[in-house]
C-alpha cells in the first residue's frame, strides 16, 4: 500500500509539473508551434481559438489551493475550457473565450479558500491564437498593477474597463507634463500637494458629491469646499467647471499612476 501511495503521489507531482511547464511555454510565446499544439491537444485546448487569461494575486496562495481551484473550475465549466496553475507566485487561469461568469466563479473560490481580504482577480480581454494569450495575460497583469497604484479594491477587475490607463501611460512625457502643469502649483500650498490630491481623488470617486467626500475623509463639507477653492486659486482649475473637470480628473489619475508627488522626491515638480 505504501508503495502504491508513493507512486500515486509521484504521478500527481509529475502531472502538475507538466501542466505548469505547458502553461509557462504557452504564455511565454516562444515554444515550437507544432510541439505546443500537440501538448495543447492533451489538455483540450485549441490554440487557434479565442481565449481569456485571468490572473489572481494573493500572498497566501499555495500549489494545493491552486490545484483545488483548478479542479473546481474544470468541474463547473468542463474539462478543456479552463486550465489553472501557479505561475510567478500568482494564479493564472486560461479559459475559453466567451466563457460567462469565469471571473465571478474564480472570485467565489478564492473567497472560500482565502477569506474576503488580501486577494484580487483581473480578467484580460479575449484574443485569438497563441499571441493573443500573451496579450490577455499582459492585460490582466497590468490591470492589477494599475489597481494597486490607483487604490482600486474591487475583488474582480476587467482589463476592458481600465483601457484608459495604458493610454495615459503610453506617452509618459505627455502625462508627466499634464500632471506638473495642472497640479504642480499645489506643491506650494502649506502642507504640500498631497491633502489636495487626496481630496480630488475622493471627490472624483464619489462623482463630485461634496457630502459623500466629506464623510469619507472625516471632514466637514465646509472644509472640502475650502480645499476645492484653494485648488482653484492655486491651479486655475475647479472640478465643478464642466470644461475643466476632465483635465483635472485626467491629471489626478496620472498623478496616482506616476506616484506623484513622491516619485524621485520632487523631480517631477522641478521638471528634472
C-alpha positions as CSV (number, residue, x, y, z in Angstrom):
1,X,0.0,0.0,0.0
2,X,2.8,2.4,0.9
3,X,4.4,1.8,-2.5
4,X,1.2,2.5,-4.3
5,X,0.7,5.7,-2.4
6,X,4.2,6.8,-3.2
7,X,3.7,6.1,-6.8
8,X,0.3,7.9,-6.9
9,X,1.9,11.0,-5.2
10,X,4.8,10.9,-7.7
11,X,2.4,10.7,-10.6
12,X,0.4,13.7,-9.2
13,X,3.6,15.7,-8.8
14,X,4.7,14.8,-12.4
15,X,1.3,15.7,-13.8
16,X,1.2,19.1,-12.1
17,X,4.8,19.8,-13.2
18,X,3.9,19.0,-16.8
19,X,0.8,21.3,-16.7
20,X,2.9,24.1,-15.2
21,X,5.6,23.7,-17.8
22,X,3.0,23.7,-20.6
23,X,1.3,26.9,-19.3
24,X,4.7,28.6,-18.9
25,X,5.7,27.7,-22.5
26,X,2.3,28.7,-23.8
27,X,2.3,32.1,-22.1
28,X,5.9,32.7,-23.0
29,X,5.0,32.5,-26.6
30,X,8.4,31.1,-27.7
31,X,7.9,27.3,-27.8
32,X,7.9,25.4,-31.1
33,X,4.3,25.7,-32.5
34,X,3.9,22.1,-33.7
35,X,5.0,20.6,-30.3
36,X,3.0,23.2,-28.4
37,X,-0.2,22.3,-30.4
38,X,0.4,18.6,-29.6
39,X,0.7,19.3,-25.9
40,X,-2.3,21.7,-26.0
41,X,-4.5,19.0,-27.5
42,X,-3.7,16.8,-24.5
43,X,-5.5,19.4,-22.3
44,X,-8.3,20.0,-24.8
45,X,-7.1,23.4,-25.9
46,X,-7.2,24.6,-29.5
47,X,-4.5,27.2,-29.9
48,X,-6.3,28.8,-32.9
49,X,-9.4,29.6,-30.8
50,X,-10.1,32.6,-28.7
51,X,-9.0,32.6,-25.0
52,X,-9.0,34.8,-22.0
53,X,-6.4,34.8,-19.3
54,X,-7.2,35.6,-15.7
55,X,-4.6,36.4,-13.0
56,X,-5.1,36.3,-9.3
57,X,-2.7,37.7,-6.7
58,X,-2.7,36.8,-3.1
59,X,0.1,36.4,-0.6
60,X,-1.2,33.1,0.8
61,X,-1.6,31.2,-2.5
62,X,-0.2,27.7,-2.5
63,X,0.0,24.9,-5.0
64,X,-2.6,22.9,-3.2
65,X,-5.1,25.9,-3.2
66,X,-4.5,26.4,-6.9
67,X,-5.0,22.7,-7.6
68,X,-8.3,22.7,-5.8
69,X,-9.4,25.8,-7.7
70,X,-8.4,24.2,-10.9
71,X,-10.4,21.1,-10.2
72,X,-13.5,23.2,-9.2
73,X,-13.3,25.4,-12.3
74,X,-13.0,22.3,-14.5
75,X,-16.0,20.7,-12.8
76,X,-18.0,23.9,-13.2
77,X,-17.1,24.8,-16.8
78,X,-16.0,21.5,-18.2
79,X,-12.6,19.9,-18.9
80,X,-10.7,21.7,-21.7
81,X,-12.5,25.0,-21.0
82,X,-10.2,26.1,-18.2
83,X,-6.6,25.4,-17.2
84,X,-5.3,26.8,-14.0
85,X,-1.8,26.8,-12.5
86,X,0.6,28.6,-10.1
87,X,2.9,30.9,-12.1
88,X,5.3,33.6,-10.7
89,X,3.7,33.4,-7.3
90,X,0.2,34.1,-8.7
91,X,-2.7,32.1,-10.0
92,X,-3.0,32.0,-13.8
93,X,-6.2,30.6,-15.5
94,X,-6.6,30.2,-19.2
95,X,-10.2,30.0,-20.1
96,X,-12.1,29.5,-23.4
97,X,-13.1,32.9,-24.8
98,X,-16.7,33.9,-24.1
99,X,-16.9,31.7,-21.0
100,X,-19.5,33.6,-19.0
101,X,-19.0,34.0,-15.2
102,X,-15.5,32.8,-15.0
103,X,-14.2,35.8,-13.1
104,X,-17.0,35.7,-10.6
105,X,-16.6,31.9,-10.1
106,X,-12.8,32.3,-9.5
107,X,-13.5,35.0,-7.0
108,X,-16.0,32.8,-5.2
109,X,-13.5,30.0,-5.0
110,X,-10.8,32.3,-3.7
111,X,-13.2,33.7,-1.1
112,X,-13.8,30.2,0.2
113,X,-10.1,29.4,0.2
114,X,-8.6,32.7,1.5
115,X,-11.4,34.7,3.1
116,X,-12.5,38.2,2.0
117,X,-9.2,40.0,2.1
118,X,-5.8,40.0,0.5
119,X,-6.6,38.8,-3.0
120,X,-7.7,40.3,-6.3
121,X,-8.5,38.9,-9.7
122,X,-8.0,40.5,-13.1
123,X,-9.6,39.3,-16.3
124,X,-7.8,40.0,-19.6
125,X,-9.7,40.6,-22.8
126,X,-10.4,37.6,-25.2
127,X,-7.9,37.3,-28.0
128,X,-7.3,34.6,-30.7
129,X,-4.2,32.5,-31.1
130,X,-1.0,32.0,-29.0
131,X,0.0,35.6,-29.2
132,X,-3.5,36.5,-28.0
133,X,-2.9,34.5,-24.9
134,X,0.2,36.6,-24.1
135,X,-1.7,39.8,-24.8
136,X,-4.5,38.7,-22.5
137,X,-2.0,37.8,-19.8
138,X,-0.3,41.2,-20.0
139,X,-3.6,43.0,-19.8
140,X,-4.6,41.1,-16.7
141,X,-1.3,41.8,-15.0
142,X,-1.4,45.5,-16.0
143,X,-4.9,45.8,-14.6
144,X,-3.7,44.5,-11.2
145,X,-0.7,46.9,-11.3
146,X,-2.9,49.9,-12.2
147,X,-5.4,48.9,-9.5
148,X,-2.6,48.8,-6.9
149,X,-1.4,52.3,-7.9
150,X,-4.9,53.7,-8.0
151,X,-6.2,52.1,-4.9
152,X,-8.9,50.1,-6.6
153,X,-10.0,47.4,-4.2
154,X,-12.7,45.6,-6.3
155,X,-12.2,41.8,-6.0
156,X,-12.6,41.4,-9.8
157,X,-11.1,43.7,-12.3
158,X,-11.8,43.6,-16.1
159,X,-9.0,44.9,-18.3
160,X,-11.6,46.2,-20.7
161,X,-12.8,48.6,-18.1
162,X,-9.3,50.0,-17.4
163,X,-8.2,50.7,-21.0
164,X,-7.8,54.4,-20.3
165,X,-4.8,53.9,-18.0
166,X,-2.5,52.3,-20.6
167,X,-3.4,55.1,-22.9
168,X,-2.5,57.7,-20.2
169,X,0.9,55.9,-19.7
170,X,1.7,55.3,-23.3
171,X,3.2,58.8,-23.6
172,X,4.9,59.2,-20.2
173,X,6.3,62.6,-21.1
174,X,2.9,63.9,-22.0
175,X,1.2,62.7,-18.8
176,X,4.1,64.0,-16.7
177,X,3.7,67.3,-18.4
178,X,-0.1,67.3,-17.7
179,X,0.4,66.4,-14.0
180,X,3.1,69.0,-13.4
181,X,1.3,71.7,-15.3
182,X,-2.1,71.2,-13.8
183,X,-1.2,70.0,-10.3
184,X,2.3,71.3,-9.8
185,X,1.2,74.6,-8.2
186,X,-0.4,72.6,-5.3
187,X,3.2,71.9,-4.1
188,X,3.4,75.5,-3.0
189,X,0.5,75.1,-0.5
190,X,1.1,74.7,3.2
191,X,1.4,71.0,3.8
192,X,2.1,70.3,0.2
193,X,0.1,68.8,-2.6
194,X,-1.0,65.5,-1.0
195,X,-4.0,66.7,1.0
196,X,-5.5,68.4,-2.1
197,X,-4.7,65.5,-4.3
198,X,-6.4,63.2,-1.8
199,X,-9.5,65.5,-1.8
200,X,-9.7,65.4,-5.6
201,X,-9.3,61.7,-5.6
202,X,-12.1,61.1,-3.2
203,X,-14.3,63.7,-4.9
204,X,-14.0,62.0,-8.3
205,X,-14.5,58.6,-6.7
206,X,-17.8,60.0,-5.3
207,X,-18.9,61.5,-8.6
208,X,-18.4,65.1,-7.4
209,X,-20.6,64.7,-4.3
210,X,-19.2,67.1,-1.6
211,X,-21.2,65.5,1.2
212,X,-20.0,62.0,0.5
213,X,-16.5,63.3,0.1
214,X,-16.6,65.0,3.4
215,X,-18.0,61.9,5.1
216,X,-15.3,59.6,3.6
217,X,-12.5,62.0,4.6
218,X,-13.9,62.7,8.0
219,X,-14.1,66.4,7.2
220,X,-16.9,69.0,7.2
221,X,-18.5,69.9,3.9
222,X,-17.1,73.4,4.6
223,X,-13.6,72.0,4.8
224,X,-14.0,70.2,1.5
225,X,-15.3,73.3,-0.2
226,X,-12.4,75.3,1.2
227,X,-9.9,72.9,-0.2
228,X,-11.6,72.9,-3.6
229,X,-11.5,76.7,-3.6
230,X,-7.8,76.6,-2.7
231,X,-7.2,74.2,-5.6
232,X,-8.9,76.6,-7.9
233,X,-6.9,79.6,-6.6
234,X,-3.6,77.8,-7.0
235,X,-4.1,75.9,-10.2
236,X,-6.9,77.8,-12.0
237,X,-8.9,74.6,-12.3
238,X,-12.1,73.7,-10.4
239,X,-13.8,70.3,-10.6
240,X,-17.3,71.9,-10.7
241,X,-16.4,73.6,-14.0
242,X,-17.6,71.2,-16.8
243,X,-14.8,72.4,-19.2
244,X,-12.1,71.8,-16.6
245,X,-13.3,68.7,-14.9
246,X,-11.9,66.2,-17.4
247,X,-8.5,67.8,-17.5
248,X,-8.3,67.9,-13.7
249,X,-9.5,64.3,-13.4
250,X,-7.0,63.1,-16.0
251,X,-4.2,64.9,-14.1
252,X,-5.3,63.3,-10.8
253,X,-5.3,59.8,-12.4
254,X,-2.0,60.4,-14.0
255,X,-0.5,61.6,-10.6
256,X,-1.7,58.3,-9.0
257,X,-0.3,56.2,-11.8
258,X,3.1,58.0,-11.6
259,X,3.1,58.1,-7.8
260,X,3.3,61.9,-7.9
261,X,4.4,63.9,-5.9
262,X,6.6,61.3,-4.3
263,X,8.4,60.0,-7.4
264,X,12.1,60.8,-7.1
265,X,11.5,63.3,-4.4
266,X,10.2,66.5,-6.2
267,X,11.9,65.7,-9.5
268,X,8.5,65.8,-11.4
269,X,7.6,69.1,-9.8
270,X,11.0,70.6,-10.6
271,X,11.0,69.2,-14.2
272,X,14.3,67.4,-13.7
